[in-house]
Amino acid sequence: MLTQKHIPGAVLAIALLFGLASGSISGQDTPLGAARSFTLEAAMTYAQVESPNVLIAQADLAEAEGQIDETLSIGLPKLNGSVGYQHNLEIAQQLFPDFISPAVYGVLTQESVADNTGRLIQAPTGPQTFFPVAFGQRNQLQAGLNLNSLIFDATYFIALRGSRLFRNLAQKQVEQTSYQTRVQVAKAYLGTLIAQRNLETLQRNVANLEQALTETEALYEAGFAEKLSVDRLRLTAQNLAAQRQNIEQVIEISLNLLKFQMGYPQSDPIALSTTLDEALGNARVSELLGDEDFDPSRRPEYATLQVADSLNAIDLKRIQAGYYPNLIGFANISRTLQRNDLFDSEEAGWLPQSALGVTLNVPIFDGFEKRAQKQRAIARTDKTRLQLAQFEQSSRLALANSRAAVRNARLAVDLRENSVALAEDIYRVSQIKFREGVGSSLEVNQAQGELFQAQDALTQALFDLAVAYTDYEDALGEL
Protein backbone atom coordinates (compact mmCIF):
# COMPACT_ATOMS: atom_id res chain seq x y z
CA MET A 1 0.00 0.00 0.00
CA LEU A 2 1.33 3.42 -0.95
CA THR A 3 1.10 5.71 2.06
CA GLN A 4 2.27 9.24 2.77
CA LYS A 5 5.68 8.01 3.80
CA HIS A 6 6.22 6.84 0.22
CA ILE A 7 6.34 10.47 -0.98
CA PRO A 8 9.96 11.76 -0.94
CA GLY A 9 10.66 13.65 2.26
CA ALA A 10 12.20 16.61 0.45
CA VAL A 11 9.10 16.99 -1.74
CA LEU A 12 6.86 16.91 1.32
CA ALA A 13 9.04 19.56 2.96
CA ILE A 14 8.56 21.79 -0.06
CA ALA A 15 4.84 21.19 0.07
CA LEU A 16 4.54 22.02 3.76
CA LEU A 17 6.87 25.03 3.72
CA PHE A 18 5.55 26.79 0.66
CA GLY A 19 2.03 25.45 0.94
CA LEU A 20 1.59 27.28 4.24
CA ALA A 21 3.44 30.41 3.12
CA SER A 22 1.77 30.57 -0.30
CA GLY A 23 -1.63 29.03 0.27
CA SER A 24 -3.41 31.70 -1.71
CA ILE A 25 -0.96 31.31 -4.58
CA SER A 26 -1.23 27.56 -4.88
CA GLY A 27 -4.99 27.83 -5.02
CA GLN A 28 -5.09 30.01 -8.11
CA ASP A 29 -6.83 28.62 -11.18
CA THR A 30 -4.68 27.93 -14.21
CA PRO A 31 -5.65 30.36 -16.99
CA LEU A 32 -6.63 29.13 -20.41
CA GLY A 33 -3.90 28.98 -23.03
CA ALA A 34 -0.77 27.00 -23.72
CA ALA A 35 1.80 26.79 -20.96
CA ARG A 36 5.19 28.30 -21.63
CA SER A 37 7.81 25.57 -21.71
CA PHE A 38 11.23 25.92 -20.05
CA THR A 39 14.29 23.72 -20.09
CA LEU A 40 16.35 23.72 -16.90
CA GLU A 41 18.92 26.10 -18.40
CA ALA A 42 16.21 28.37 -19.83
CA ALA A 43 14.51 28.57 -16.44
CA MET A 44 17.78 29.58 -14.76
CA THR A 45 18.50 32.15 -17.47
CA TYR A 46 14.98 33.59 -17.17
CA ALA A 47 15.43 33.96 -13.42
CA GLN A 48 18.67 35.90 -13.92
CA VAL A 49 16.60 38.59 -15.64
CA GLU A 50 13.23 38.49 -13.90
CA SER A 51 13.92 37.30 -10.33
CA PRO A 52 13.01 39.95 -7.72
CA ASN A 53 16.27 39.29 -5.88
CA VAL A 54 18.27 40.02 -9.03
CA LEU A 55 16.21 43.14 -9.74
CA ILE A 56 16.85 44.39 -6.20
CA ALA A 57 20.59 43.81 -6.64
CA GLN A 58 20.48 45.71 -9.93
CA ALA A 59 18.72 48.58 -8.15
CA ASP A 60 21.60 48.63 -5.65
CA LEU A 61 23.99 48.81 -8.61
CA ALA A 62 22.09 51.78 -10.03
CA GLU A 63 22.31 53.45 -6.63
CA ALA A 64 26.08 52.85 -6.58
CA GLU A 65 26.40 54.50 -10.00
CA GLY A 66 24.46 57.47 -8.68
CA GLN A 67 26.81 57.61 -5.69
CA ILE A 68 29.77 57.95 -8.08
CA ASP A 69 28.14 61.00 -9.66
CA GLU A 70 27.32 62.36 -6.23
CA THR A 71 30.94 61.98 -5.07
CA LEU A 72 32.22 63.54 -8.30
CA SER A 73 29.98 66.57 -7.79
CA ILE A 74 31.74 67.40 -4.51
CA GLY A 75 34.83 68.60 -6.39
CA LEU A 76 32.96 70.55 -9.07
CA PRO A 77 32.32 74.33 -8.76
CA LYS A 78 29.00 75.30 -7.21
CA LEU A 79 27.17 78.51 -8.08
CA ASN A 80 24.29 79.73 -5.94
CA GLY A 81 22.06 82.74 -6.43
CA SER A 82 20.08 84.47 -3.69
CA VAL A 83 17.50 87.25 -3.39
CA GLY A 84 16.38 88.58 -0.04
CA TYR A 85 14.02 91.28 1.16
CA GLN A 86 13.83 92.75 4.68
CA HIS A 87 11.46 95.34 6.14
CA ASN A 88 12.66 96.90 9.39
CA LEU A 89 9.74 97.64 11.68
CA GLU A 90 12.14 99.42 14.03
CA ILE A 91 15.55 100.39 12.76
CA ALA A 92 18.33 99.29 15.07
CA GLN A 93 20.06 102.16 16.93
CA GLN A 94 23.47 102.55 18.57
CA LEU A 95 24.74 105.02 21.20
CA PHE A 96 27.46 107.42 20.04
CA PRO A 97 29.47 109.74 22.38
CA ASP A 98 28.46 113.44 22.26
CA PHE A 99 31.59 114.83 20.61
CA ILE A 100 29.74 117.78 18.97
CA SER A 101 28.76 119.92 21.99
CA PRO A 102 32.25 120.02 23.55
CA ALA A 103 33.74 120.97 20.20
CA VAL A 104 31.25 123.80 19.64
CA TYR A 105 31.75 125.22 23.11
CA GLY A 106 35.47 124.98 22.72
CA VAL A 107 35.40 127.15 19.58
CA LEU A 108 33.23 129.75 21.27
CA THR A 109 35.61 129.90 24.16
CA GLN A 110 38.62 130.29 21.90
CA GLU A 111 36.92 133.10 19.96
CA SER A 112 35.85 134.86 23.19
CA VAL A 113 32.24 134.94 22.13
CA ALA A 114 29.98 136.29 24.89
CA ASP A 115 26.39 135.47 25.53
CA ASN A 116 23.56 138.05 25.56
CA THR A 117 24.41 138.97 29.12
CA GLY A 118 27.97 139.74 28.21
CA ARG A 119 29.46 136.71 29.89
CA LEU A 120 31.85 134.45 28.02
CA ILE A 121 30.63 131.06 27.06
CA GLN A 122 32.64 128.30 28.70
CA ALA A 123 32.92 124.72 27.52
CA PRO A 124 30.69 122.43 29.56
CA THR A 125 32.36 120.15 31.99
CA GLY A 126 31.22 116.89 33.60
CA PRO A 127 30.73 113.27 32.45
CA GLN A 128 30.61 112.48 28.73
CA THR A 129 27.13 112.20 27.26
CA PHE A 130 25.78 109.93 24.43
CA PHE A 131 23.03 110.20 21.83
CA PRO A 132 21.27 107.40 19.79
CA VAL A 133 21.98 107.03 16.09
CA ALA A 134 19.91 104.81 13.68
CA PHE A 135 21.69 102.89 10.87
CA GLY A 136 19.86 101.63 7.79
CA GLN A 137 16.56 102.20 6.05
CA ARG A 138 13.07 100.82 6.47
CA ASN A 139 13.37 98.49 3.43
CA GLN A 140 16.33 96.42 2.23
CA LEU A 141 16.53 94.34 -0.98
CA GLN A 142 19.63 92.26 -1.71
CA ALA A 143 20.57 90.03 -4.68
CA GLY A 144 23.82 88.14 -5.19
CA LEU A 145 25.76 85.23 -6.65
CA ASN A 146 28.13 82.97 -4.71
CA LEU A 147 30.70 80.65 -6.32
CA ASN A 148 32.61 77.97 -4.36
CA SER A 149 35.06 75.42 -5.71
CA LEU A 150 37.23 72.76 -4.16
CA ILE A 151 40.83 73.38 -5.25
CA PHE A 152 42.62 70.63 -3.33
CA ASP A 153 41.46 67.92 -0.92
CA ALA A 154 43.28 64.60 -0.73
CA THR A 155 40.27 62.84 0.78
CA TYR A 156 38.14 63.82 -2.23
CA PHE A 157 40.31 62.09 -4.80
CA ILE A 158 40.59 58.96 -2.66
CA ALA A 159 36.83 58.95 -2.04
CA LEU A 160 36.27 59.22 -5.78
CA ARG A 161 38.35 56.09 -6.32
CA GLY A 162 36.45 54.40 -3.51
CA SER A 163 33.06 55.22 -5.03
CA ARG A 164 34.08 53.57 -8.29
CA LEU A 165 35.26 50.55 -6.34
CA PHE A 166 31.92 50.55 -4.54
CA ARG A 167 30.25 50.25 -7.93
CA ASN A 168 32.41 47.20 -8.63
CA LEU A 169 31.27 45.74 -5.32
CA ALA A 170 27.63 46.30 -6.27
CA GLN A 171 28.29 44.65 -9.64
CA LYS A 172 29.85 41.61 -7.94
CA GLN A 173 26.86 41.40 -5.63
CA VAL A 174 24.57 41.38 -8.68
CA GLU A 175 26.60 38.49 -10.12
CA GLN A 176 26.53 36.67 -6.78
CA THR A 177 22.76 37.13 -6.43
CA SER A 178 22.26 36.01 -10.02
CA TYR A 179 24.31 32.87 -9.39
CA GLN A 180 22.49 32.06 -6.15
CA THR A 181 19.21 32.50 -8.00
CA ARG A 182 20.33 29.91 -10.54
CA VAL A 183 21.01 27.48 -7.69
CA GLN A 184 17.58 28.07 -6.16
CA VAL A 185 15.80 27.69 -9.50
CA ALA A 186 17.73 24.48 -10.27
CA LYS A 187 16.69 22.90 -6.98
CA ALA A 188 13.06 23.99 -7.40
CA TYR A 189 13.05 22.66 -10.98
CA LEU A 190 14.53 19.32 -9.91
CA GLY A 191 12.10 19.07 -7.00
CA THR A 192 9.22 19.45 -9.45
CA LEU A 193 10.67 16.79 -11.76
CA ILE A 194 10.95 14.40 -8.83
CA ALA A 195 7.32 15.01 -7.89
CA GLN A 196 6.27 14.42 -11.50
CA ARG A 197 8.29 11.20 -11.61
CA ASN A 198 6.56 10.11 -8.42
CA LEU A 199 3.20 10.76 -10.05
CA GLU A 200 4.17 8.78 -13.17
CA THR A 201 5.18 5.83 -11.01
CA LEU A 202 1.94 6.05 -9.06
CA GLN A 203 -0.11 6.13 -12.27
CA ARG A 204 1.61 2.98 -13.52
CA ASN A 205 0.85 1.31 -10.20
CA VAL A 206 -2.78 2.40 -10.46
CA ALA A 207 -3.03 0.91 -13.96
CA ASN A 208 -1.50 -2.38 -12.82
CA LEU A 209 -3.74 -2.44 -9.77
CA GLU A 210 -6.88 -1.85 -11.84
CA GLN A 211 -5.93 -4.76 -14.08
CA ALA A 212 -5.29 -6.99 -11.06
CA LEU A 213 -8.61 -5.92 -9.54
CA THR A 214 -10.47 -6.79 -12.74
CA GLU A 215 -8.81 -10.20 -12.87
CA THR A 216 -9.48 -10.89 -9.18
CA GLU A 217 -13.13 -9.89 -9.50
CA ALA A 218 -13.45 -12.35 -12.40
CA LEU A 219 -11.85 -15.12 -10.31
CA TYR A 220 -14.19 -14.28 -7.43
CA GLU A 221 -17.24 -14.49 -9.63
CA ALA A 222 -15.96 -17.85 -10.92
CA GLY A 223 -15.48 -19.04 -7.35
CA PHE A 224 -11.70 -19.24 -7.46
CA ALA A 225 -10.95 -16.22 -5.19
CA GLU A 226 -12.21 -14.89 -1.89
CA LYS A 227 -14.14 -11.67 -1.46
CA LEU A 228 -11.45 -10.59 1.00
CA SER A 229 -8.94 -10.54 -1.86
CA VAL A 230 -11.20 -8.25 -3.88
CA ASP A 231 -11.77 -5.93 -0.92
CA ARG A 232 -8.06 -5.65 -0.26
CA LEU A 233 -7.39 -4.60 -3.83
CA ARG A 234 -10.25 -2.10 -3.76
CA LEU A 235 -8.91 -0.59 -0.53
CA THR A 236 -5.46 -0.28 -2.07
CA ALA A 237 -6.96 1.34 -5.16
CA GLN A 238 -8.77 3.92 -3.01
CA ASN A 239 -5.58 4.67 -1.12
CA LEU A 240 -3.66 5.13 -4.38
CA ALA A 241 -6.34 7.51 -5.66
CA ALA A 242 -5.98 9.62 -2.52
CA GLN A 243 -2.19 9.57 -2.83
CA ARG A 244 -2.43 10.64 -6.47
CA GLN A 245 -4.45 13.68 -5.46
CA ASN A 246 -1.88 14.47 -2.78
CA ILE A 247 1.03 14.23 -5.22
CA GLU A 248 -0.79 16.39 -7.76
CA GLN A 249 -1.09 19.05 -5.07
CA VAL A 250 2.62 18.70 -4.31
CA ILE A 251 3.40 19.23 -8.02
CA GLU A 252 1.23 22.35 -8.07
CA ILE A 253 3.01 23.74 -5.02
CA SER A 254 6.40 22.84 -6.50
CA LEU A 255 5.53 24.67 -9.71
CA ASN A 256 4.44 27.71 -7.72
CA LEU A 257 7.75 27.64 -5.89
CA LEU A 258 9.60 27.41 -9.20
CA LYS A 259 7.64 30.38 -10.57
CA PHE A 260 8.45 32.36 -7.45
CA GLN A 261 12.18 31.62 -7.71
CA MET A 262 12.15 32.51 -11.41
CA GLY A 263 10.12 35.69 -11.04
CA TYR A 264 7.55 34.14 -13.37
CA PRO A 265 3.89 35.30 -13.09
CA GLN A 266 2.02 32.98 -10.74
CA SER A 267 -1.14 33.20 -12.83
CA ASP A 268 0.57 31.99 -16.03
CA PRO A 269 0.89 28.25 -16.73
CA ILE A 270 4.35 26.75 -17.06
CA ALA A 271 5.73 23.46 -18.38
CA LEU A 272 9.06 21.72 -17.86
CA SER A 273 10.68 20.32 -21.00
CA THR A 274 13.81 18.85 -19.40
CA THR A 275 13.25 15.29 -18.23
CA LEU A 276 14.56 13.94 -14.97
CA ASP A 277 16.90 11.56 -16.80
CA GLU A 278 18.33 14.46 -18.82
CA ALA A 279 18.78 16.55 -15.68
CA LEU A 280 20.54 13.70 -13.91
CA GLY A 281 22.69 12.72 -16.90
CA ASN A 282 25.88 14.45 -15.75
CA ALA A 283 25.19 13.59 -12.11
CA ARG A 284 25.36 9.88 -12.91
CA VAL A 285 28.40 9.78 -15.21
CA SER A 286 30.57 12.90 -14.80
CA GLU A 287 34.01 12.76 -13.24
CA LEU A 288 34.29 14.53 -9.89
CA LEU A 289 37.16 16.97 -9.42
CA GLY A 290 39.59 16.66 -6.54
CA ASP A 291 40.79 19.41 -4.22
CA GLU A 292 43.91 19.91 -6.33
CA ASP A 293 41.75 21.07 -9.28
CA PHE A 294 39.61 23.43 -7.23
CA ASP A 295 39.98 27.22 -7.41
CA PRO A 296 37.91 29.13 -4.80
CA SER A 297 38.21 32.34 -6.82
CA ARG A 298 35.75 30.87 -9.34
CA ARG A 299 33.01 31.30 -6.78
CA PRO A 300 31.17 34.67 -7.07
CA GLU A 301 31.28 35.11 -3.28
CA TYR A 302 35.07 35.13 -3.37
CA ALA A 303 35.18 38.00 -5.89
CA THR A 304 32.77 39.99 -3.73
CA LEU A 305 35.00 39.58 -0.68
CA GLN A 306 38.06 40.60 -2.70
CA VAL A 307 36.41 43.84 -3.82
CA ALA A 308 35.28 44.48 -0.24
CA ASP A 309 38.89 44.07 0.91
CA SER A 310 40.10 46.60 -1.69
CA LEU A 311 37.34 48.97 -0.63
CA ASN A 312 38.49 48.73 2.99
CA ALA A 313 42.04 49.64 1.91
CA ILE A 314 40.74 52.69 0.02
CA ASP A 315 38.72 53.76 3.04
CA LEU A 316 41.80 53.53 5.26
CA LYS A 317 43.74 55.78 2.86
CA ARG A 318 40.85 58.27 2.87
CA ILE A 319 40.94 58.50 6.65
CA GLN A 320 44.71 59.00 6.67
CA ALA A 321 44.38 61.73 4.03
CA GLY A 322 42.13 63.62 6.44
CA TYR A 323 45.24 64.84 8.24
CA TYR A 324 46.23 66.95 5.20
CA PRO A 325 44.90 70.50 4.69
CA ASN A 326 42.40 71.37 1.98
CA LEU A 327 42.06 74.49 -0.13
CA ILE A 328 38.72 76.01 -1.18
CA GLY A 329 38.24 78.98 -3.49
CA PHE A 330 35.29 81.34 -3.42
CA ALA A 331 33.90 84.38 -5.25
CA ASN A 332 30.76 86.36 -4.58
CA ILE A 333 29.07 89.45 -5.92
CA SER A 334 25.98 91.18 -4.56
CA ARG A 335 23.90 94.33 -4.92
CA THR A 336 21.92 95.92 -2.06
CA LEU A 337 19.07 98.44 -2.23
CA GLN A 338 18.26 100.32 1.02
CA ARG A 339 15.39 102.80 1.04
CA ASN A 340 12.67 104.04 3.33
CA ASP A 341 10.37 103.95 0.31
CA LEU A 342 11.46 101.03 -1.81
CA PHE A 343 9.97 102.56 -4.97
CA ASP A 344 11.27 106.11 -4.48
CA SER A 345 13.90 106.63 -7.20
CA GLU A 346 15.08 109.82 -5.49
CA GLU A 347 16.65 107.80 -2.70
CA ALA A 348 19.99 105.99 -2.94
CA GLY A 349 20.34 103.27 -5.62
CA TRP A 350 21.94 99.83 -5.65
CA LEU A 351 25.07 99.50 -3.54
CA PRO A 352 27.64 97.03 -5.00
CA GLN A 353 29.78 94.49 -3.15
CA SER A 354 32.11 91.72 -4.46
CA ALA A 355 34.88 89.53 -3.12
CA LEU A 356 37.33 86.87 -4.32
CA GLY A 357 39.49 84.64 -2.15
CA VAL A 358 40.62 81.24 -0.93
CA THR A 359 40.31 79.39 2.35
CA LEU A 360 42.96 77.01 3.64
CA ASN A 361 41.67 74.59 6.27
CA VAL A 362 44.41 73.02 8.35
CA PRO A 363 43.36 70.19 10.71
CA ILE A 364 45.09 70.61 14.06
CA PHE A 365 43.14 68.55 16.60
CA ASP A 366 39.93 66.62 15.94
CA GLY A 367 39.44 65.02 19.34
CA PHE A 368 41.00 61.75 18.11
CA GLU A 369 38.09 61.23 15.70
CA LYS A 370 40.25 60.12 12.76
CA ARG A 371 42.30 57.87 15.00
CA ALA A 372 39.11 56.06 16.04
CA GLN A 373 37.98 55.88 12.40
CA LYS A 374 41.35 54.40 11.45
CA GLN A 375 41.04 51.74 14.14
CA ARG A 376 37.61 50.76 12.83
CA ALA A 377 38.87 50.64 9.23
CA ILE A 378 41.77 48.37 10.25
CA ALA A 379 39.32 46.11 12.10
CA ARG A 380 37.09 45.92 9.01
CA THR A 381 40.09 45.05 6.86
CA ASP A 382 41.17 42.28 9.24
CA LYS A 383 37.61 40.96 9.36
CA THR A 384 37.28 40.83 5.57
CA ARG A 385 40.60 39.03 5.20
CA LEU A 386 39.57 36.52 7.83
CA GLN A 387 36.32 36.01 5.91
CA LEU A 388 38.33 35.38 2.74
CA ALA A 389 40.44 32.75 4.48
CA GLN A 390 37.36 31.21 6.08
CA PHE A 391 35.56 31.15 2.72
CA GLU A 392 38.44 29.30 1.10
CA GLN A 393 38.29 26.65 3.82
CA SER A 394 34.49 26.42 3.84
CA SER A 395 34.32 26.20 0.04
CA ARG A 396 36.83 23.35 0.03
CA LEU A 397 34.81 21.66 2.76
CA ALA A 398 31.59 22.16 0.77
CA LEU A 399 33.26 20.66 -2.30
CA ALA A 400 34.51 17.63 -0.36
CA ASN A 401 31.11 17.06 1.28
CA SER A 402 29.15 17.49 -1.95
CA ARG A 403 31.55 15.20 -3.80
CA ALA A 404 31.07 12.52 -1.16
CA ALA A 405 27.30 13.08 -1.25
CA VAL A 406 27.24 12.61 -5.03
CA ARG A 407 29.20 9.36 -4.79
CA ASN A 408 26.94 8.01 -2.05
CA ALA A 409 23.83 9.11 -3.95
CA ARG A 410 25.06 7.33 -7.09
CA LEU A 411 25.54 4.10 -5.15
CA ALA A 412 22.13 4.52 -3.54
CA VAL A 413 20.44 5.01 -6.92
CA ASP A 414 22.11 1.88 -8.32
CA LEU A 415 21.03 -0.14 -5.28
CA ARG A 416 17.48 1.22 -5.39
CA GLU A 417 17.17 0.48 -9.10
CA ASN A 418 18.22 -3.12 -8.44
CA SER A 419 15.74 -3.27 -5.55
CA VAL A 420 12.90 -2.04 -7.78
CA ALA A 421 13.76 -4.59 -10.46
CA LEU A 422 13.80 -7.36 -7.85
CA ALA A 423 10.53 -6.16 -6.26
CA GLU A 424 8.84 -6.01 -9.66
CA ASP A 425 9.93 -9.59 -10.35
CA ILE A 426 8.64 -10.77 -6.96
CA TYR A 427 5.32 -9.00 -7.50
CA ARG A 428 4.99 -10.52 -11.00
CA VAL A 429 5.68 -14.04 -9.69
CA SER A 430 3.24 -13.62 -6.78
CA GLN A 431 0.51 -12.57 -9.22
CA ILE A 432 1.15 -15.62 -11.41
CA LYS A 433 1.01 -17.92 -8.39
CA PHE A 434 -2.24 -16.30 -7.25
CA ARG A 435 -3.86 -16.75 -10.68
CA GLU A 436 -2.79 -20.40 -10.76
CA GLY A 437 -4.20 -20.98 -7.28
CA VAL A 438 -0.89 -21.80 -5.58
CA GLY A 439 -0.49 -18.40 -3.92
CA SER A 440 -2.58 -16.22 -1.62
CA SER A 441 -3.85 -12.67 -2.00
CA LEU A 442 -1.94 -11.78 1.16
CA GLU A 443 1.27 -12.74 -0.57
CA VAL A 444 0.31 -10.54 -3.56
CA ASN A 445 -0.51 -7.58 -1.30
CA GLN A 446 2.77 -7.99 0.56
CA ALA A 447 4.76 -8.09 -2.68
CA GLN A 448 2.80 -5.09 -3.92
CA GLY A 449 3.65 -3.09 -0.78
CA GLU A 450 7.33 -4.01 -1.08
CA LEU A 451 7.31 -2.83 -4.70
CA PHE A 452 5.76 0.51 -3.72
CA GLN A 453 8.37 0.96 -0.98
CA ALA A 454 11.20 0.15 -3.39
CA GLN A 455 9.84 2.63 -5.94
CA ASP A 456 9.55 5.31 -3.29
CA ALA A 457 13.10 4.64 -2.11
CA LEU A 458 14.34 4.99 -5.70
CA THR A 459 12.52 8.31 -6.14
CA GLN A 460 14.05 9.60 -2.91
CA ALA A 461 17.51 8.41 -4.03
CA LEU A 462 17.08 10.23 -7.36
CA PHE A 463 16.10 13.39 -5.50
CA ASP A 464 19.14 13.08 -3.21
CA LEU A 465 21.38 12.65 -6.25
CA ALA A 466 19.88 15.70 -7.96
CA VAL A 467 20.37 17.88 -4.90
CA ALA A 468 23.86 16.52 -4.21
CA TYR A 469 25.05 17.19 -7.75
CA THR A 470 23.53 20.67 -7.71
CA ASP A 471 25.42 21.37 -4.48
CA TYR A 472 28.57 19.98 -6.11
CA GLU A 473 28.26 22.32 -9.10
CA ASP A 474 27.49 25.16 -6.73
CA ALA A 475 30.65 24.39 -4.73
CA LEU A 476 32.66 24.53 -7.96
CA GLY A 477 31.01 27.79 -9.02
CA GLU A 478 30.00 26.20 -12.35
CA LEU A 479 26.22 25.96 -12.14
Sequence and secondary structure as in RCSB ss.txt:
>XXXX:A:sequence
MLTQKHIPGAVLAIALLFGLASGSISGQDTPLGAARSFTLEAAMTYAQVESPNVLIAQADLAEAEGQIDETLSIG
LPKLNGSVGYQHNLEIAQQLFPDFISPAVYGVLTQESVADNTGRLIQAPTGPQTFFPVAFGQRNQLQAGLNLNSL
IFDATYFIALRGSRLFRNLAQKQVEQTSYQTRVQVAKAYLGTLIAQRNLETLQRNVANLEQALTETEALYEAGFA
EKLSVDRLRLTAQNLAAQRQNIEQVIEISLNLLKFQMGYPQSDPIALSTTLDEALGNARVSELLGDEDFDPSRRP
EYATLQVADSLNAIDLKRIQAGYYPNLIGFANISRTLQRNDLFDSEEAGWLPQSALGVTLNVPIFDGFEKRAQKQ
RAIARTDKTRLQLAQFEQSSRLALANSRAAVRNARLAVDLRENSVALAEDIYRVSQIKFREGVGSSLEVNQAQGE
LFQAQDALTQALFDLAVAYTDYEDALGEL
>XXXX:A:secstr
   GGGS HHHHHHHHHHHHHTHHHHT    SS  EEE HHHHHHHHHHH HHHHHHHHHHHHHHHHHHHHHHHT
S EEEEEEEEEE SS  EEEEE  HHHHHHHHHHHTT B TTS B     SS  EEEEE S SEEEEEEEEEEEE
EE HHHHHHHHHHHHHHHHHHHHHHHHHHHHHHHHHHHHHHHHHHHHHHHHHHHHHHHHHHHHHHHHHHHHTTSS
 HHHHHHHHHHHHHHHHHHHHHHHHHHHHHHHHHHHHT  TTS EEE S HHHHTHHHHH     GGG  GGGSH
HHHHHHHHHHHHHHHHHHHHHTTS EEEEEEEEEEEEEESSTT TTS   EEEEEEEEEEE     TTHHHHHHH
HHHHHHHHHHHHHHHHHHHHHHHHHHHHHHHHHHHHHHHHHHHHHHHHHHHHHHHHHHHHTTSS HHHHHHHHHH
HHHHHHHHHHHHHHHHHHHHHHHHHHT  
